[in-house]
Amino acid sequence: RVYVDGELPSEFVAAPSIPATQNFDNSITVEITNNAEGATVMYNTDGETWTEYTTALTFTETTTLQAKAVKGENESSVVSATYTKNEPAEDITTLAQVNALDDNTEFEFKGDAVVTAQEGQYLWLRDATGYGLIYGTIDGEFTNGQVLSQNWTAKKTTFRGLTEYTNAANLSASGVTNTALAAAQEITALSEDMINAYVLVKNVISFTVSGKNVTANFEDGTTMVMYNQFNVEVPTTEGNYTVEGAVGKYNENLQLYILSIEGYVPEEHNVNSIAEAYALPENATFTMFDEMVVTYQKGNRLWIRDTEGTSGMI
């Protein structure tokens, strides 16, 4: 059984046809097709005010169109569609803008990105707003300080917490350099705001190695987590070392990708007198083979004298 509230229409009126919901760039022209012979097509764009349709409609802003056919006292069902204007994409001119994009967003970079370091398929960048890392197949070799030509493209991704730019294309050097931005920054600890920065870590006295995982040890007892991604030779003896690297992240843990290690192991000197010890370079390590006579001690200071009559203090 069908129960009808009100009077049944005496004639069925076919609804008009309109283009399906879609996006447009600058403007869109919409035609309404009348599917009911002898009917009048009505439309509205505000959900309330009906106007007779006589000619194609042109929209330059996002608009919801409703249409129906009217024949005598009978009306068709209402058809509706929304036409959405595409907002122009924001020009990407800074690394900060890229880093703020959603993952898997493709972009075209129209700013000046400075190369800080390259190691195989890793290319680190910097500009006035932050740091970036191009990862993957890179066509060409780049050097510290080169500014990339504009309009290269890539996709912003995140791998285990580390922001990367993948599928990079159209990479080339512009011929302009920026040595100030390209210079390595000296750090003493890892920080979130330095991810993908090119840095120097000085005064490392030793390294603890477990596979590719490396811990740098400092004289004050602090340490820094590093990762030997590029198989750099890590010293096994104590000394004074400077590590060149890039700040990275893996599973939310900060670490330093080692690019190079430079430094020295203190040379051991054999001496037979205090005079010979005085002649050594600053910070030189030596072994005294002559007998010393203690002349006085006060706390952690020990005054001594050798057989040649020269005095010294330990």
C-alpha positions in Angstrom: 0.0 0.0 0.0 1.2 3.5 -0.8 -0.2 6.4 1.2 0.1 9.8 -0.4 -0.1 13.1 1.6 -1.6 15.6 -0.7 -2.9 15.5 -4.3 -1.1 13.3 -6.8 0.3 15.2 -9.8 -1.7 14.7 -12.9 1.4 14.6 -15.1 5.0 13.4 -14.6 7.6 16.1 -15.5 11.1 14.9 -16.3 13.9 16.7 -14.5 16.3 18.8 -16.5 20.0 17.7 -17.0 23.0 19.8 -15.8 26.7 19.0 -16.0 28.1 17.0 -13.1 29.9 18.5 -10.2 33.4 19.5 -11.2 36.3 21.9 -10.7 37.4 24.7 -13.0 40.2 27.2 -13.2 39.1 30.7 -14.3 35.4 30.3 -15.4 32.9 27.6 -16.4 29.9 27.8 -18.7 27.0 25.6 -17.8 24.0 24.7 -20.0 20.8 23.2 -18.7 19.0 20.7 -20.9 15.2 20.7 -20.7 14.0 17.1 -20.8 10.2 17.9 -20.5 8.5 19.1 -23.6 6.5 22.2 -23.0 8.0 22.7 -19.6 9.9 25.8 -18.3 13.3 25.3 -16.7 13.9 27.2 -13.5 17.2 27.5 -11.6 18.8 29.1 -8.6 22.3 29.6 -7.3 21.4 30.7 -3.7 19.2 27.8 -2.8 16.1 30.0 -2.6 15.4 32.4 -5.5 14.2 30.6 -8.7 14.8 32.3 -12.1 13.7 31.2 -15.5 16.5 29.7 -17.5 17.0 31.2 -21.0 20.7 31.0 -21.9 23.9 29.3 -20.7 25.2 30.4 -17.3 28.8 31.4 -16.7 30.4 31.1 -13.2 33.7 32.6 -12.1 33.4 31.6 -8.5 32.5 28.4 -6.7 28.7 28.0 -7.2 26.0 25.4 -6.4 23.4 25.2 -9.1 19.9 23.8 -8.6 17.4 23.3 -11.5 13.9 22.0 -12.0 11.3 21.8 -14.8 7.8 23.3 -14.3 4.8 22.5 -16.4 1.5 23.9 -15.3 1.0 23.0 -11.7 3.5 20.1 -11.9 7.2 20.2 -11.1 10.0 17.8 -11.6 12.5 16.8 -9.0 15.4 19.2 -8.3 18.8 18.4 -9.7 21.9 19.9 -8.2 25.7 20.2 -8.8 28.5 22.3 -7.4 31.2 23.9 -9.6 34.4 24.6 -7.6 36.9 27.1 -8.6 40.5 26.0 -8.3 42.6 28.3 -6.2 45.9 29.1 -7.8 48.7 27.1 -6.2 51.0 29.0 -4.0 54.5 29.5 -5.4 57.0 27.4 -3.5 60.1 29.6 -3.0 61.5 28.5 0.4 62.6 25.2 2.0 60.3 26.0 5.0 57.3 26.0 2.6 58.4 22.6 1.2 58.9 21.1 4.7 55.4 22.3 5.7 53.7 20.4 2.8 51.7 17.3 3.3 53.6 14.0 2.6 53.6 12.8 -1.0 52.9 16.4 -2.3 54.7 17.1 -5.6 56.1 20.6 -5.9 58.1 22.9 -8.1 60.8 24.9 -6.3 61.1 28.5 -7.5 63.5 29.8 -4.9 67.3 29.7 -4.3 68.4 26.6 -2.6 72.2 26.4 -1.7 74.0 23.1 -1.8 75.8 22.3 1.4 77.0 18.7 0.8 76.5 15.8 -1.5 77.2 12.1 -0.9 76.0 9.9 -3.7 72.2 10.0 -3.7 72.0 12.4 -0.8 72.1 16.1 -1.6 71.7 18.5 1.4 70.4 22.1 0.9 69.9 25.3 2.8 68.3 28.6 2.4 67.4 31.5 4.7 64.4 29.6 6.1 65.8 26.2 6.8 67.3 22.9 5.5 66.4 20.2 3.0 67.5 16.9 1.7 67.1 15.6 -1.8 67.2 11.8 -1.8 67.3 9.4 -4.7 68.9 9.3 -8.2 70.6 12.6 -8.7 71.7 13.6 -12.2 75.0 15.4 -11.7 77.6 16.2 -9.1 77.2 19.3 -7.0 79.6 21.1 -4.7 79.3 23.2 -1.5 78.1 26.7 -2.2 76.4 26.1 -5.5 72.9 27.6 -5.9 70.5 25.3 -7.8 68.7 26.6 -10.8 65.0 27.4 -10.1 62.0 25.3 -11.2 63.3 21.9 -10.2 60.6 19.5 -9.1 60.4 16.7 -6.4 57.9 15.1 -4.0 58.0 15.9 -0.2 58.1 12.6 1.8 59.0 11.5 5.3 61.1 8.4 5.9 61.1 7.2 9.6 60.8 10.8 10.8 63.3 12.3 8.3 62.0 14.8 5.8 63.2 14.1 2.2 62.6 15.3 -1.3 62.3 12.3 -3.6 61.8 11.9 -7.4 63.8 15.1 -8.0 64.1 16.3 -11.6 65.6 19.2 -13.5 68.4 19.7 -11.1 71.3 21.9 -12.3 73.7 24.5 -10.9 72.7 28.1 -11.7 76.3 29.4 -11.8 75.6 31.5 -8.7 77.3 30.6 -5.3 76.5 31.4 -1.7 79.4 30.5 0.5 77.9 32.1 3.6 74.9 29.8 3.7 76.9 26.8 2.6 79.3 27.0 5.5 79.2 24.2 8.0 77.7 25.2 11.4 79.5 24.1 14.5 77.3 22.3 17.0 77.8 20.6 20.3 74.5 18.7 20.5 71.8 17.5 18.1 68.5 19.4 17.9 65.2 19.1 16.1 65.5 22.5 14.4 68.8 21.5 12.8 67.5 18.4 10.9 69.3 18.2 7.5 71.8 20.9 8.5 75.4 20.5 7.4 77.5 20.8 10.6 80.9 20.3 12.3 81.3 18.6 15.6 84.7 19.4 17.2 86.8 18.1 20.1 85.7 14.4 19.9 88.2 12.4 21.9 87.1 8.9 20.9 84.4 6.8 19.2 82.5 3.7 20.3 81.5 1.6 17.2 78.8 -1.0 16.9 78.3 -1.8 13.2 77.2 1.4 11.5 76.1 2.9 14.9 78.8 5.2 16.3 78.9 7.1 19.6 81.2 10.1 19.7 82.7 10.7 23.2 83.7 14.1 24.5 86.2 15.0 27.3 83.4 16.3 29.6 81.7 12.9 29.5 78.9 13.8 27.1 78.2 11.8 23.9 76.6 12.2 20.5 74.8 9.6 18.5 76.1 9.2 14.9 75.5 6.8 12.0 78.2 5.7 9.5 75.9 5.6 6.5 78.8 6.2 4.1 81.4 3.8 5.6 83.8 6.5 6.7 86.9 5.1 8.5 86.4 5.7 12.2 89.5 6.1 14.4 90.1 3.5 17.0 92.5 5.5 19.2 91.9 8.5 21.4 92.8 11.9 20.0 91.2 15.1 19.0 88.8 14.8 16.1 86.4 16.9 14.1 83.4 15.2 12.5 81.8 16.7 9.4 78.2 15.5 8.9 74.5 16.2 8.5 71.9 16.1 11.2 69.4 13.3 10.6 66.6 11.4 12.2 65.6 7.7 12.4 62.5 6.4 14.2 62.2 9.8 16.0 65.8 9.6 17.3 68.2 12.3 16.2 71.6 11.2 14.9 74.5 12.6 12.8 75.2 11.2 9.4 79.0 11.1 9.3 80.5 12.6 6.1 84.2 12.7 7.2 86.4 12.6 10.3 89.6 14.6 10.6 91.9 15.0 13.5 95.1 13.7 15.1 96.4 11.2 17.6 98.8 12.8 20.1 102.4 11.8 19.3 104.2 10.1 22.1 107.6 11.6 22.9 110.5 10.2 24.9 112.5 12.7 26.9 115.4 12.5 29.3 115.2 15.9 30.9 112.8 18.7 31.9 114.5 20.9 29.3 113.6 18.5 26.6 110.0 18.4 27.9 109.8 22.2 27.7 110.9 22.1 24.1 108.0 20.0 23.0 104.9 21.4 21.2 101.9 22.5 23.2 99.7 19.6 24.3 102.4 17.0 23.4 102.4 13.8 25.3 105.7 12.5 26.6 107.4 9.8 28.7 110.2 10.9 31.1 113.1 8.4 31.3 115.3 10.3 33.7 114.9 10.2 37.4 113.3 13.2 39.0 113.7 14.5 42.5 110.6 15.8 44.3 111.3 19.2 45.9 107.8 20.1 47.1 104.1 19.0 46.9 101.0 21.1 47.6 97.7 19.3 46.8 97.7 18.2 43.2 100.8 20.2 42.4 104.2 18.4 42.5 107.5 20.3 42.0 110.4 18.3 40.6 114.0 18.7 39.6 116.2 16.7 37.2 119.9 15.7 37.3 120.7 18.7 35.2 119.3 21.1 37.8 116.2 22.1 35.8 113.0 22.4 37.7 109.4 21.7 36.6 105.9 21.1 38.0 103.5 18.3 37.5 
